[in-house]
């Protein structure tokens, strides 16, 4: 199956878009008319440039408000069409997208629409052009694909067929099953876009919030499965209108688009007996847990002091690098003081994920356009490969202390005189929270979903004292690996420090003991206002003693139908802080209801510490 993309999906000039599309490995391109009109490239230049990039021009679009109109409007429409056909001949494009009419002058008459579309197809045939008719979700009289098919069938011309657009079909909750009844040779083109579930006007939703398949909530794979069962063998093309994509780097967006198509093809192939789409990806291997979190720090001292206060002990040093290993239970924190040049304080630089087969995990990542990062490795270092997540965090694939695989922990020489025994309450890394650049949020969601096989949860908007923070968690089915992806909507301004914080959440079997240990050791923890606890008592009757304990230790509380959640936070050092959590029962959330309080407390603390 050929892969294509519309130029409207990317930012930049038409020349930049074509270069990015070719570099990402697409087979074809849809030329969006506005991109051509604003370009200093002639249609012949575009044709040659596409050919140099080994791209076919699969579609020219859009042609609007043509069918089911009065005679004078029809005459003007045919005149416009002749000009478009001339441009298409110069481009070397042989397929024109015609959108269903949205004009107030459109007449609700299917027979008239069919008659006029047949006339357009006759004119198109004289130029070697096919017409693909698409039902816009907000069309004045034709707003679903099967209505459009009835008109195309009535027109009965070989140069007239359908364009099926996943957004226009799925956004209106129209059942795509009837696609199977349409002959595959009458489906002239297929455009694909996903979108998050948002309760808003469909036109505004379409123009601003479409995204690539796998980044939203629509069943794009199910629709493609129906299309393929018709015998359709034309391109699968991405057409995405998105404010963020229009501002992000075209090269990166095009690569993310290609990743989405590769991942979509895999989902469709797993669906059953639909025709195969191409070579199979290495199968997804869900990680089973966190092997480590690595902090890059100019000095190991402040991080080590904080970890010690939380009950960790330094277990060893890397034999060839300035990296310390701190341990408690199965929670391992690496402190790398050799990779933070010019950095003001610690930052979360990498995570290690336990994989059933690290080599296979790497192959899958590479197949999904996440190349292995170059890494300096000593002759005796364990093989340990990493790929870059969209925010730059390095993701390593590990097998820790397994007899059938060399362990990365063997690269550390154990301290001869350990400072003491680890406290023992902290058992493992519960989750990590990664703040994404605003234009990489959807890319990150797709990366963790497709490359790592993590399941996305609902996207949330959390109040921050200076705006909103967007958050979406991804996790394995059993919760063994959880990652919270965050974006601070607001930018820096006077009196405000931009939020780019990351954090590591550590699971404790006894959070009260951990909190007392941290306080006794003088660890700086986040101060929670008394107002929070007054409100907590109004919302939950936990008993006087338990409420007193929560307030005394600065613990936050949440619960759902499955269980309870207790957590507290350390102060931020550099760009990173720790969260200590205890899950009671089957609680699977992240205490999102407490996020506004945490954000306000962090702002307050940072403002107090800011230089005057």
N, C-alpha and C positions, 0 to 999 in steps of 0.2 A: 504494500500500500504506500503510495507516494505521500510525502509530508509537505504541507504548504503553510504559509502564514500571511496574513494581511499586513500591509505596511502600516496601517493605522494602529497596530498593536505596539509599535516601538516609537521611541523618541528620535528627534534629530531630522536632518535633511533626508530627502529620498535617496541620495547617494550613500549616506551613512547607514540608512536602514537596509539597503540592498547588500552592502558590505557585511553587516552583522548577520543578516539572514543567510548569506552564502557561507560565512565562517562557521555558523552553527550547524551546518550540514543539511539544510532544507533542500528539497527537490524543486519547489516552486514557490511562487509569490502571487498574492493578490495585490494589484495596484489600486490603492484608494485614490479617487480622483483628486481630492484636495492636495495630496502629496505631489501629484504630477503638476497641478496648476501652480503650486508654489515653488517648483523646482526650475533651475536654469538649465536643466538637462532637457533636450528635445526628446520626443518619443523614440526617435531612432537611437539617441544616446542611451536611453533607458534599456532599449532592446539589446544593444550591444553589451552594455554593462551586465545585464542579467545573463546573457550568454557566456560572457567571460567568467562569471561566477557559477556557471553550470546550473542556472535557475531557469525554469520555464515560467512564462507569465500565464498563470492559470485562470485569471479572472480580472476583469476590469469592473469597478463598482464605485458608487451605486448609481442606477438610473431610476429616478423617482417620479411618482405622481403621473403615470402614463395611462393606465387602463380605466375603462368605465367612465368616460368623460364626454361632455358635449362635443359636437363636430369641430368647433373652432379651437378648442383645447387639444383635441386629437391632432389636428393639423400642425399645431405648434410642437406637440410631442414628437411627431414623425420627423419634423425638421431637426429637432434636437438630436434625435436618434441617428440621423444621417451623419451629423457632425461627430457623434461618438464612434460610429462605425469607421469613419475615416481615421480617427485617432487610434483606434484599435488595430487597424491595418498597419499603421506606422509602428505601433508597439509590438506587433506580432501576437496579439492576444485574440483568442477566438471564442471567448465566452463572456457575456455581459450579464451582470446581476441586475434584475429589475425588482424593486421592492413594491409590495402592495401599496395602493394609493392611500395617502393620509389626508388629501386635500378636501376642504369643504365642498368643492365642486364635483367630487366623485359621486357617481350614481349607483344606487344599490340594485344592480342588475347583472347577474352572473353571465347571462347570455351576451350582453354587450361587452363585458370584460373579456370573455373568451373570443369574441369576434375581433376586438381591437388588438388583443395579444397575438392572435393569428396573423393579423396584418403586420404587426411588428416583426414576427418571426419570418414572414415572407421577405420583408426588406432585409432582415439580418442574413438570411440565406444567400442573398445576392452578394454579400461581402464575406461569406464563409464563416459567419458568426452564429453561435448558439445563444439562446436566451434562457437564463435560469430565473424562474419566477419564485420569489420568496414572500411568505406571509409574515409581515411585521406584527409583533405582539400588540401593537397599538394601531394597526391598520384601521381605516375608517369603516370598511365593510368586510374586508378579508383579513382575519387576524389569527387563523390557525392553519396548519400545514395541510390538513385534509380538505378544507374548503378550497385552498389554492390548488390542490390536486384535481378536484372536480372541475375547476375552470380550465386547467391545462388539458385534462382529458377531453373536455368538450371542444377546446380549440383544435386539437388533433392535428398538430403540425410537427414534423420530425425535428425541426430546429427549436422547439419549445419544450422545456422540461422544468423540473423543480429544483430549487435550492432549499435544502433543509438546514436550519440553524438551530443548534441545541438550545441556545438561550431563549429564542422566541417560542420554542415549543415547551420547554420545561419551566420557564418563568411563569407561564400562565397555567401550569399544572394540567396541561393537555396530555392525555395518555398517548405515548409514542408507539404503542403496540401496533396500531393500524398501518404504520410505515411498512410492515411486512407485506401488505397487500398491494403496494405500489411496485410496478415493474422496475427492476434495477436500472434498465437503460433509459428510464424517464426521470431518474434522479441525476441531474446534471452536475450538482456540486453539493458538498457537505461542509458547513462551517461549524466550528466547535468553540464554545466558551462555557466556563463555569461561573458561579457567582455565590457569594454568601447569602444565607437566608436573611432578607431584610424586608420589613413591612413598609414598602414605599411605592410610589408611582412607578410603573414598570418602565416607562421611558427614561426617567431619571436614573433608575436602577441600572438600566442597560448602558446609558451613556457614561456612567462614572464608576461602576462597581463590578464590571465583569472581571474575570480572572482566568488563568489557565486551568485546564482540567486537573482535578486533584487538589486545587487550592480553595475550592468552595464547597457547597453543599448539594449541588445538583447531580443527578445520576446520569452523567455524560456517557459513562461506559455502557450503561444499559441502552441508551439511545443508539450508540454506535453498533452495538450488537444487533439491534433491529435492522439498521441500515445494511449491514453486511449480509444479512440473511436474504436480502432482495437480489443479491448478485451485483450490487454496486461495486465498481472497481476503480472509481476516480479518486482524487486526492482527499485526504482528511486535512482540513485547513483551519488554522486558529484565527479567529477574528475577535479581538478583545479591545474594548473601550475602557480604559482605566486611567484615572488621573495620575496615579503614582507611576505606572509604567511609562506614561508620556514624559516623565521627568527623569527617570532612571537611565543609566547607561545602556545604549542599544545593544551592545555586544553581550552584556550580562543578561539582559532581558531575553534576547534571542536564544541564548543557551538554556535559560530556564524554561522557555517555551518548548524547546526540543526535549528537555528532560520530561516535561509534562506529557508530551505525545508518546515517548517511549514507555513511560509508566502506564499511560492509558491503554496502550496496546497490550501490555501484560495483563491488565485487569480484564480486558475484553476476551483475551485468549483463555483465561481461566474460567470464563463464564459458561463454557460448554462447547457446543458444536458449531459455533460461528466459524467462518473461514479464517484460516491462520493469517496473521498480519506480517509475519517476518520471523527473524531469529529470536529465540527465547532468551530472556534475561537469566542470569544466574538467580536461583530462587531466593526469596527474602529470608533472612535469618534474623529473627527477633533477638535483640540482646537480652541477656538474662539478669543483668545487674550492672552496677558501676564498679569498675576496678579501681579507679582513682579520680580525683579532681586535682588539677595542677594549677598552682598560683605562680605567676611571674611577679617577683618582688625584688626591688633594689637591694634589700637586706632581709635575711631570713629572721632577724631578731623579733620585730613586732608581731609577725604572724606566728612565730613559734611561741611567744609569750601568750598570745590569745588561745592557741591550740592547747597549750599546757593548762591554762585555766579551765578549759573545757574537758580536761581529763585525758588528752592525747599524750603520747610519749614519742620522742624521736627514735625511730627504729633503725635508721642507718643513713648512709650517704652514698650517692652514686659513685661508682669507681672511676668515672672519667669526666663527670660534669658537676658543676656546683649546685646539686639538687639534693635536698633532704627529704626523707620519707618519714611522715608522721602517721601513727596508727592508733586506732582504738576499735576493737572488734574487727569487722570487715570494712570499716571506714578508713580510707587511706587518702591522705592529703600530701601532695608533692609541693615543695616550696623551691622554686627555681630562681636563684639569684643571679643567673648568668644570661637571662633573656629579657631584662627589663631596663635596657639602656634608655635614659632620658625619661623614664616613667616616674611619676611622683610617688606612687604607692602600689601596693599589690593589686593585681587584676587576675581574673579567671582566664587562663590561656588555653586550657585543654581539659578534656574529659576522656577517661578510658572506659570503654564498655566491654563487658564480658561477652564474648561471642562463642557459639558452639564451634565455629570454624572461621578463625580470623582471615585466612587466605581467601575463602569464599566470600566473606563480607567485603573484602577489598575489591575483588573482581566485580561484585555487584555495584559497588560505588563507582568504579571506573566506567562500567557500562551505562550508568546513569549520569555520566559527564562530571563526576567528582574525582579528578585525578589524585593519585597518591602524592602527598607533599614530599619534597626533597628533605632528607634528614641525615645529619651527620651521625654515623654509627661506628663505634669502636669495633675492633676485630672480635671481641668476646661479648659484645652486647647482644641481648636477645633480639630476634627479629620482631619489630614492632612498627607497623605502618599506620599512617594517619591520613585522613582527608580533611579538607577545610569545610566547615559549616558556613552558611552565608554571612554570618557576622565575623568570620575569621577565626572562631574557636576551632582548635584542632581536635578531631575526633579519632581516637585510637581504638583499634580492635585487639582485644587481649584474651588470653586464657591464663588465669592466675593460679600458680601452684597446682598444676595438673600434671600427672605423671606422663601423659601422652603428648605434652607440648611444653617447649621451653617457656619459662615464666619471666616476665619483665622484672619481677622482684629479685631475681638472681643477679641483676646488675648493681645491687646495693650491698655494700659491705656493712654488716651489722655492727652497731656500736658495742664496744667491749664493755663499757660501763653505762648501761642505760640509766636514765635519770630516775627510773622507778617503773612500777607497773601501771598500765593504762587503767583508767577508772573503771571501765566496763559497762557503764550505762548506755553509751552510744554504740549502736550495733552496725550501722551501715549508712551509706548516703541515700537519703530518701528521694531527693530530686535536686536538680540545678535549675536556676532561673537565669536566663540569658536575655539581656536587653538588646534588641535588634535595631540597626539603623532603620529609619522609618520606611525607606524604599525597599527593604529586604524582607519585610515581614511575611508576605505571601510566598516568597521564594523559600524562606526558612520552613514554613509549614509544609511545603511540597518536599523539601529535602528530607526532613525527618520522617515524613509519611512514606516516601518512595524508597529512599536509600536505606533507612533503618527499619522500616515496617512498623513505625509507631502509629497509634490510632489518635487522630485529632479529636479534641473535645470542643465544646462550644466556645466561641470567641466572646470575651467580656470587655466591657468598658468600665474602668474603675476610676472614681473621682480622686483627683490629685489637687492639692491646694492651688495649683496654678493651671489646671486644665483637666485632661483625661489621660489615663493610661490604658492602652489596649493590651489585652493578655489572652493567650490561647495556650492551653496545655496539650501536650502529646505524650502518649504513654504506651507501654506494652499492655496487653489485656490483663495480666496479673498485677500490674503496677510495679513490677520489679525495676523498671526504668521509667522515670517521669522527668519531663523537661517542660518548664514553663517559658514560653516565648513572650516577651514584653516589648512594647513600643511606647515611649513617652511622646505624646502628641505635641506637647508644648516645647518651644525652643527657649534658649537662654535669653534673659532680658535683665535690666537693671534690678539688682536686689534679689536675683534668682539664679541658682546654680543648676545647670542642666543635669538631668538625671541620666546617667549612663551606668547605673549600678548593676552588678551581677551578684548572685549569691548562691551559696551551697547550703542545702538543707540537710541536716544530720538527724537521723532517727535515734531517739532515746527510748530505752525500755523503762526509764524512771526519770521523767523530765523535772520533777521536783528536786531530786538529788542532783541532777546536772545543774539546775539553776542555782541551788545553794552552793555548789562547788564553785561555780563561776563567780558568784558574788563574794564568797570568802576569799577567792584568789585576786579580787580587785579588778575583774574583767569589766570593761565598759560595755554595759548592755543598754538597749534602747529604752528610754523612759516613756512609759505609757501614762497618759493623763488620767487623773481620778475620774473625770467625766465618763471615760470609757467604762470604768467598773460600775459607776452608778447606773449607767444604761444597761450593762450586762445583768445586774441584779433585777432590773425591771423586765428584761426579756426572758431570763431563765431562773428558775428556782433551784439552785444547786446546793442549798444549805449554807448556813452562815459561816461555818468553818471553811468550807471549800472556797467561798467567795473571798474570805479574808486571805486565804493562802494565795489565790490568784493575784490579788492586789499587792500583797507583800512581795511576791517574787517577780512581778511584771509579766505574768503569763497571760496570753490571749486565748480565747475559747471560741469554739464553733461546734455545731453538731448537725447531723442530718438523720435520715431514717435508719441509716446503717450503724452509726456510731458517733464518737466524739473526737475532737481534735484540740490538742493543747500545743502552743508554740510560743517561743520568744526569740528575740533578735539581739545579736551583738551590735555594737556601734560599727560604722563603716570605717574601714582603713583603706585608703586609696580608692579603688573602685569596687571593693568587694566586702561583703559581710556574711556572717553565718546565721542561719536560722536553725533552731533546735525544735524538733517536732516529736509529738507522741500521738500515734493513732490508736484509738481505743475502739474495738469492735471492727466494723467493716467500713469505716469512714474512708472515702477515696478522693476527697477534694483537697483544697490547698488553703482553706481559711480565707477565701477571697473577700468575705464580708468584713474582715479586719484590715484589708489592704489600705483603705483610706486613712485609718488611724495610724498604721505603720508609716505610710508616706508622709503624713503631716508631722509625725514625730521625727522622722529623718530630716525633713526640711528644717524643723525647728532647731535640731541639734547642729546641723550644718551652718545655719545662719548664725547661731551663737558663736561658732568656732571660726567664722570667716574673719579675715583681717579687716580692720577698720581703716 
